[in-house]
């Protein structure tokens, strides 16, 4: 079977989408070119052209409308994919790669406080109550973080039960107060109403000048977090202390 290259003419059996319109146009051309064409013939050919032109306009509008809808759907899909690529599926906060990207960008331009927090004894919650309850605990903790952090900074989930909050600026007292408010809110709240167990979180905080690398800022806060864990949990520790 012979192949058809892109430059080959359209095969004879290919349907002509404008066959009727082409026939009406050729008929009108013939009437127009004929000497002494009567008014009735001209009227009929013009009417046929009007009918076909109106049909083409309707079809064109329909196709444009469909194309516009398809474009809007593609844009919405692209936004959804971009959101999924940068946000944690369970909580809706930034995922690890997005945290690194945004924190790196922020620290390159300005000073910022890195807060790393980890839910205390989270494995025991999963073991005792199951993973759905563990997910509910994570969602409850994130709700507390959102209420307190607000628009001051961004929240990210960097591990199973580990989160990061980055707050721009060099107001150390305000950042320390923010971390303590988050700790107290989670400790005092019943993040899962049906769970008969107190949930607490440990915090590590590092204050970083503009130009600090992400790994340095995160590493300092992570060291402070482990110090909080070793010191009894449910507390805030600061890097360099």
C-alpha positions in Angstrom: 0.0 0.0 0.0 1.5 3.3 -1.1 2.2 5.9 1.6 1.1 9.5 1.3 3.8 12.1 2.1 2.8 15.5 3.6 3.3 17.1 0.2 1.0 14.7 -1.7 -2.3 16.1 -2.9 -5.5 15.2 -1.0 -6.6 11.7 -2.1 -9.6 11.6 -4.3 -11.7 9.7 -1.8 -11.1 12.3 1.0 -14.4 14.0 1.9 -14.9 17.6 0.9 -16.2 19.4 4.0 -17.4 22.3 1.8 -18.9 20.3 -1.1 -22.3 22.0 -1.0 -20.8 25.4 -0.5 -18.4 24.9 -3.4 -21.2 23.8 -5.7 -23.3 26.8 -4.7 -20.3 29.1 -5.3 -19.6 27.6 -8.7 -23.2 27.9 -9.8 -23.2 31.6 -8.7 -20.0 32.2 -10.6 -21.6 30.7 -13.7 -24.7 32.8 -13.5 -22.6 35.9 -12.8 -20.3 35.2 -15.8 -23.2 34.5 -18.2 -24.3 37.2 -20.5 -27.9 38.2 -20.1 -28.6 36.1 -17.0 -32.1 36.8 -15.8 -33.1 38.2 -12.5 -34.6 35.0 -11.2 -31.4 33.0 -11.7 -29.4 35.8 -10.0 -31.9 35.8 -7.1 -31.7 32.0 -6.7 -27.9 31.9 -6.8 -27.6 34.8 -4.3 -30.2 33.1 -2.0 -28.2 29.9 -2.0 -25.0 31.7 -1.2 -26.7 33.5 1.7 -28.0 30.2 3.1 -24.6 28.6 3.0 -22.8 31.6 4.3 -25.1 31.8 7.3 -24.6 28.1 8.0 -20.8 28.6 7.9 -21.1 31.5 10.3 -23.1 29.4 12.7 -20.6 26.5 12.5 -17.7 28.9 12.9 -19.3 30.5 16.0 -19.9 27.0 17.4 -16.3 25.9 16.8 -15.0 29.1 18.3 -17.1 28.6 21.4 -15.9 25.0 21.7 -12.3 26.1 21.2 -12.7 28.8 23.9 -14.1 26.2 26.3 -11.3 23.8 25.5 -8.8 26.5 26.1 -10.3 27.4 29.5 -10.4 23.7 30.5 -6.7 23.4 29.5 -5.8 26.4 31.6 -7.7 25.1 34.6 -6.0 21.7 34.1 -2.6 23.3 33.9 -3.3 25.2 37.1 -4.5 22.0 38.9 -1.3 20.2 37.8 0.9 23.1 38.9 -0.9 23.1 42.3 -0.5 19.4 42.7 3.2 19.6 41.8 3.9 22.1 44.5 1.4 21.2 47.3 1.0 18.3 49.7 -2.0 16.1 48.7 -3.3 15.6 52.2 -3.0 19.0 53.8 -2.8 21.4 50.9 0.3 23.2 52.2 3.5 23.4 50.2 5.3 20.1 49.6 9.0 19.6 50.3 10.3 20.6 46.9 8.2 23.8 46.9 9.4 24.6 50.4 13.0 24.4 49.3 12.3 26.5 46.2 10.4 29.3 48.0 12.7 29.3 51.0 15.8 29.5 48.8 14.3 32.4 46.9 13.3 34.3 50.1 16.7 33.7 51.9 18.6 34.9 48.8 16.9 38.3 49.0 16.2 38.9 52.7 16.5 37.6 56.2 14.0 35.1 57.5 13.2 32.8 60.4 13.1 29.1 59.7 10.8 27.1 62.0 10.9 23.3 61.9 8.3 21.4 63.8 7.6 17.7 64.4 4.5 16.0 66.0 5.6 14.3 69.2 5.3 10.5 69.3 3.3 10.4 66.1 4.2 6.8 65.3 2.5 5.8 68.5 -0.7 7.5 67.3 -0.6 5.6 64.1 0.1 2.3 65.9 -2.6 2.8 68.5 -5.4 4.3 66.4 -4.5 3.7 62.8 -3.3 5.8 59.9 -6.7 7.5 59.2 -6.5 8.9 62.7 -2.9 9.9 62.1 -4.0 11.8 59.0 -6.7 13.5 61.0 -4.0 14.6 63.6 -1.9 16.0 60.8 -4.8 18.0 59.4 -5.7 19.3 62.8 -2.1 20.4 63.4 -2.1 22.2 60.0 -5.3 23.9 60.8 -3.7 25.3 64.0 -0.7 26.5 62.0 -2.8 28.2 59.4 -4.8 30.1 62.0 -1.7 31.4 63.7 0.7 31.9 60.8 -1.9 33.5 58.5 -0.2 35.7 55.9 3.0 36.2 57.9 4.8 33.4 56.1 4.3 30.1 54.4 3.8 26.6 55.7 5.2 23.4 54.2 5.1 19.7 54.9 8.6 18.3 54.5 8.0 14.8 56.0 5.4 12.5 57.3 4.8 14.5 60.5 7.4 17.2 60.0 6.5 20.8 58.9 8.4 24.0 58.1 7.2 27.6 58.6 9.3 30.3 57.1 8.7 33.9 58.2 10.4 36.8 56.4 12.1 39.5 58.4 14.6 39.8 61.3 12.3 40.4 64.2 13.5 37.6 66.4 11.1 38.3 69.3 8.1 38.2 67.0 9.3 34.9 65.4 9.9 33.4 68.8 6.4 34.5 69.9 4.9 33.0 66.8 6.6 29.6 67.4 5.4 29.6 71.1 1.9 30.5 70.1 1.8 27.6 67.6 3.1 25.2 70.2 0.6 26.3 72.8 -2.3 26.3 70.4 -1.6 22.7 69.4 -0.9 21.5 72.9 -4.1 23.1 74.3 -6.4 22.3 71.5 -8.1 18.9 70.8 -6.9 18.7 67.2 -9.0 15.6 66.7 -12.2 15.8 68.9 -12.7 12.1 68.9 -9.1 11.3 70.0 -8.6 10.8 73.7 -5.0 11.8 73.6 -3.1 15.1 73.9 -1.2 16.0 70.8 2.0 18.1 71.2 4.6 19.4 68.8 8.3 20.2 69.3 9.9 23.2 67.5 13.3 24.3 66.3 14.0 27.8 65.2 16.8 29.4 63.3 17.2 33.1 62.5 19.0 33.7 59.1 20.5 36.6 57.4 19.9 37.3 53.7 22.2 35.1 51.6 21.9 32.1 53.9 21.5 28.8 52.1 18.5 26.7 52.6 20.5 23.7 53.9 22.2 25.9 56.5 18.9 27.5 57.7 17.1 24.2 57.8 20.0 22.3 59.4 20.3 24.9 62.2 16.5 24.7 62.9 16.6 20.9 62.7 19.4 20.7 65.3 17.3 22.9 67.6 14.3 20.7 67.0 16.2 17.6 68.1 17.4 19.5 71.2 13.7 20.2 71.9 12.9 16.5 71.6 15.8 15.4 73.9 14.7 18.0 76.4 11.3 16.6 76.9 9.3 17.5 73.8 6.4 20.1 73.5 8.9 23.0 73.6 10.6 25.6 71.4 14.4 25.6 71.1 16.5 28.1 69.2 19.6 27.6 67.1 22.8 28.9 68.7 21.5 28.5 72.3 
